[in-house]
Amino acid sequence: MNESGTRSPFLAFFLNSIEEAGRVKRMPPPLLPSLSSNNYLGLAGHPKVIEASIEALRKSGAGSTGSRYLSGNHPLNEALETRIAHFKSKGAGAGLIFSSGYHANLSAVSVFGSHAGAIYSDAENHASLIDGLRLLKKPIHVYPHRNWEWIRGHLRKSGRGTPMIVSESLFSMSGDLGPIPELLEIVRETGGILIIDDAHATGTLGTTGRGGLEHFSLEFDPDHMIVTGTFSKALGSHGGFAILGEAGKIILTSLARPLIYTTALPPAVLAASLSSLDLLETDSHLPKSLQTLSEKWQTKLTGHVSLSPILNLRGDQETLELESSKLMDLGFAVPVLRYPTVPFGEERLRISVNLTWAPMVEEALLETFSRRIERL
Ligand SMILES: Cc1ncc(COP(=O)(O)O)c(C=O)c1O
């Protein structure tokens, strides 16, 4: 038996190799309050959301019992598809529900990418989009972060067929906005398709929280875009979605293996998502309040004027470690993000502004980041 508690040379060698590459990850202590929570609007703990979920649990049981293609197609799936499509596209698109945002991205990117002539992906795209692209086994053009002009230049030079462009609307690691209007213009001119991952923008961007399109005053275009997202962040529940035209929905329903070969979401989860959407539609001050709070903390800690709830605090390794352990002493878990979550040399602390923040959180931030605040 060696130090890592294994007698297996295979496992010992494997573990050693990931240790040497600095790729070992550990979970933070359970239930230590985190400042990286995606519960932006506090809906995960909202009494109405919890009540709706309990009611569905009592009525329909704990599990969904099978894939949606077999026994798992509870009526709440279709109800939620209609509601999310209405919320995200004012009914101009159709909705399709997945087990998670990861599954939604894996499906949309791999299915539509299989038919595209040239594929462009932002260098900072989320792992779920990258994994979908990996399934394609095709060349992928990774363009410099947010650089839509690079895509134009490449298309001009290569003259390759119909492009598929993949970008987040609100980037999960940096909090930057994707250049959605410019990317949309490119796919409209070339007859291509734009996949917009609206995971962090849903509930947080736009006056009523409808996401990236609302923020940029754009309408949903079923012929040129697919919007994906998740119920697990601002909506406080679980599961993923894609919003697409009717043709796109038939294609994805027919070919998306991460949808076909997995058990459907439990009814209690679907009911929670429906209830969150009800709250957002009736209580639409929530996104605005989050944007006001985000703007305040962006200005204070990063010096940027931004509505993004994602605070991206870069610095040298030593400073970041000190800040992280200071926050840990004050009772909050904010690990330093390292490779492969972010590129080498771009380590950072990532903090998500939440409407649930108690005064204690604000005090801890002011104390921990006092030197950054002074420097700004
Ligand atoms: C940008 C982005 N896309 C997709 C996902 C996946 O969503 P989910 O957690 O529902 O799988 C995440 C979250 O981890 C994300 O940050």
The ligand as an SDF file (V2000), in Angstrom:
LIG
                    3D

 16 16  0  0  0  0  0  0  0  0999 V2000
  -21.2980   28.6410  -19.2470 C   0  0  0  0  0  0  0  0  0  0  0  0
  -21.8990   27.3890  -18.7220 C   0  0  0  0  0  0  0  0  0  0  0  0
  -22.5660   26.5860  -19.5650 N   0  0  0  0  0  0  0  0  0  0  0  0
  -23.1280   25.4540  -19.1550 C   0  0  0  0  0  0  0  0  0  0  0  0
  -23.0320   25.0360  -17.8460 C   0  0  0  0  0  0  0  0  0  0  0  0
  -23.6240   23.7260  -17.4390 C   0  0  0  0  0  0  0  0  0  0  0  0
  -24.8220   23.8820  -16.7460 O   0  0  0  0  0  0  0  0  0  0  0  0
  -25.2740   22.7730  -15.6930 P   0  0  0  0  0  0  0  0  0  0  0  0
  -24.5880   23.0890  -14.4180 O   0  0  0  0  0  0  0  0  0  0  0  0
  -26.7540   22.8810  -15.6240 O   0  0  0  0  0  0  0  0  0  0  0  0
  -24.8310   21.4640  -16.2500 O   0  0  0  0  0  0  0  0  0  0  0  0
  -22.3560   25.8480  -16.9310 C   0  0  0  0  0  0  0  0  0  0  0  0
  -22.2930   25.4970  -15.4940 C   0  0  0  0  0  0  0  0  0  0  0  0
  -21.5840   24.7850  -14.9610 O   0  0  0  0  0  0  0  0  0  0  0  0
  -21.7540   27.0320  -17.3780 C   0  0  0  0  0  0  0  0  0  0  0  0
  -21.0510   27.8010  -16.5320 O   0  0  0  0  0  0  0  0  0  0  0  0
  1  2  1  0
  2  3  1  0
  2 15  2  0
  3  4  2  0
  4  5  1  0
  5  6  1  0
  5 12  2  0
  6  7  1  0
  7  8  1  0
  8  9  2  0
  8 10  1  0
  8 11  1  0
 12 13  1  0
 12 15  1  0
 13 14  2  0
 15 16  1  0
M  END
$$$$
